[in-house]
Amino acid sequence: MASPPNNPKDKTSLTKKITGRVPMFITKEDLDSILPHQYLIEHFQSSLSIVSPTISSPMRQSHTVQPHSSLLLMPSWSSSPALPYIGVKLVTHFPQNSALNLPAIHASYSLFSSTTGQTLTSIDGTTLTLYRTSCISGLATKYLARPDSRVMVMVGAGALGPHLIKAHLAARPSVRKVIIWNRTEERAKVLADEMRKNAGMDGLCFESTGNLDDAISVADIVSCATNSEVPLVKGDKLKAGAYLNLVGSFKHSMRECDDLAIKRGRVFVDSEEALEEAGELVGAFERGVIDKRSILGNLVDLIKGEVVGRRNEDEITVFKSVGLQCSTLLQPSSRTREASERS
């Protein structure tokens, strides 16, 4: 290791280099260009089990700022010298924005040095959330969905919808048909048209539907990204071998599926916080449908092989995500350096 500079001028120069860094901003366009879903899924698969023991992620704070709107605070930091970062994501959830043709979720992510405390980067947290959430779900799909899955149903046509579709297709390229349902049917049609034109995937069929029950009955993969407080996916409609992916709820009042779907499935979560936050699980515990011991493991357990995901072609599997803090996304790499050069 080199000796510290003894010359006062050298010390001044070094101090300027450390303290003079201007924080960069990584935009939506940067993220779109450097984070293909397949790459990010593979990155999580290779990194999460390694870095997770070093990362502290306190349970996020959720504050009601208006009757139906929330502010969420999500800090995370690493104790590893190889990952010298502190990150905080700030999220606003305004579901009424759909009437204004605006996204319901807006977010910003701030990255700090855990060595000096300096601000290193600000990131478009809205887009970052879309990639992180969808690719965590895509990774879970590799362990929990049938390898020969052919039909996917996307429940919800909001901003997360196309990302979840792309992540699931990256994880299960055997899928040949995607059926999209949304509470407002026209939005489902629009997303189906957009995916058909822009997905760049030959041989894939994209269609919309107004009948969710019928779509679910033929689905190998069902992915939900809604703010629903009434169950949308009915457990008696899930066919044998189906995989149910739930990402929408983060409050006790929210539920994207009914108790029977939880009872029929082998349930896995992204993190332990899901047992305290997810309305589907908390409600099932309170009603005695299942208990916490029925939750078979988390995503890192699956990656490390400490729990078995799908065991056969007939069982139903469920994955509930509430927002695992994936700080590994922000490790320095050629892709993030590329983004910084453009910012």
Secondary structure, 3 states (H helix, E strand, C coil): CCCCCCCHHHHHHHHHHHHCCCCEEECHHHHHHHCCHHHHHHHHHHHHHHHHHHEECCCCEEEEEECCEEEEEEEEEECCCCCCEEEEEEEEECHHHHHHCCCCEEEEEEEEECCCCCEEEEEEHHHHHHHHHHHHHHHHHHHHCCCCCCEEEEECCCCHHHHHHHHHHHHCCCCCEEEEECCCHHHHHHHHHHHHHHCCCCCCEEEECCCHHHHHHCCCEEEECCCCCCCCECHHHCCCCCEEEECCCCCCCCCCECHHHHHHEEEEECCCCHHHHCHHHHHHHHCCCCCHHHCCCEHHHHHHCCCCCCCCCCCEEEEECCCCCCHHHHCCCHHHHHHHHHC
